[in-house]
Amino acid sequence: MPLTEPQTLMLWPSKRKTLLYLLLCLALTVMAAFMIATGGGAMGWVGLILFGLGALTLVVQLMPGASYLNLTPDGFIICSLFRKWPLIRWAEVSEFRVVTVPRRRKMVVFDWSRARNARLLKVSRALVGAGEGLPDTYGLKPQELSETMNHWRRNATRARGTSEGDFTLDSAGLKVPEDSSGNPG
């Protein structure tokens, strides 16, 4: 019996990486509290608030269902800290690619025809060369995630006979999908 691809694929952020960041934030929170106790003043309070909030955010990140990437034949849904994006259809996105952002961190980016905010889109495009980015690599290496996303995108667009996310830019710098004749839709 031939193997078939799953109908959906759920990816979650790396618990190990999240736990390491949580331990770092907790250690820095304790150090900040020690600074306050020994007369460290404002810097201690800034550290306590900053790293305390970071630790709280990471605890939420560890909760079941808080963050994930759900791939389906129709598209994908990103959930980050219990905030879900709408379904992003495969035909509405460009190819996924890996870029290097400050501090040599790698990120998977793409362009989406339904851009949400023209100003943020321009800033994002200037910084990373794309309008959107995935907030995590979901336990995969960036290149593996990019390849996985492109594989699902190719299969979905081929199955539906749609274009593979070919876009043109309008006067505001927003991506506009092309119709089947190659004209902006």
Stockholm file with secondary structure:
# STOCKHOLM 1.0

chainA/1-185         MPLTEPQTLMLWPSKRKTLLYLLLCLALTVMAAFMIATGGGAMGWVGLILFGLGALTLVVQLMPGASYLNLTPDGFIICSLFRKWPLIRWAEVSEFRVVTVPRRRKMVVFDWSRARNARLLKVSRALVGAGEGLPDTYGLKPQELSETMNHWRRNATRARGTSEGDFTLDSAGLKVPEDSSGNPG
#=GR chainA/1-185 SS CCCCCCSCEEECCCHHHHHHHHHHHHHHHHHHHHHHHTTCHHHHHHHHHHHHHHHHHHHHHHSTTSSEEEECSSEEEEEETTEECCCEEGGGBCCCEEEEEGGGEEEEEECBSSCSCHHHHHHHHHHHSSSEECSCCTTSCHHHHHHHHHHHHHHHHHHHTCCSCCEEECTTSCEEEBCTTSSBC
#=GC SS_cons         CCCCCCSCEEECCCHHHHHHHHHHHHHHHHHHHHHHHTTCHHHHHHHHHHHHHHHHHHHHHHSTTSSEEEECSSEEEEEETTEECCCEEGGGBCCCEEEEEGGGEEEEEECBSSCSCHHHHHHHHHHHSSSEECSCCTTSCHHHHHHHHHHHHHHHHHHHTCCSCCEEECTTSCEEEBCTTSSBC
//
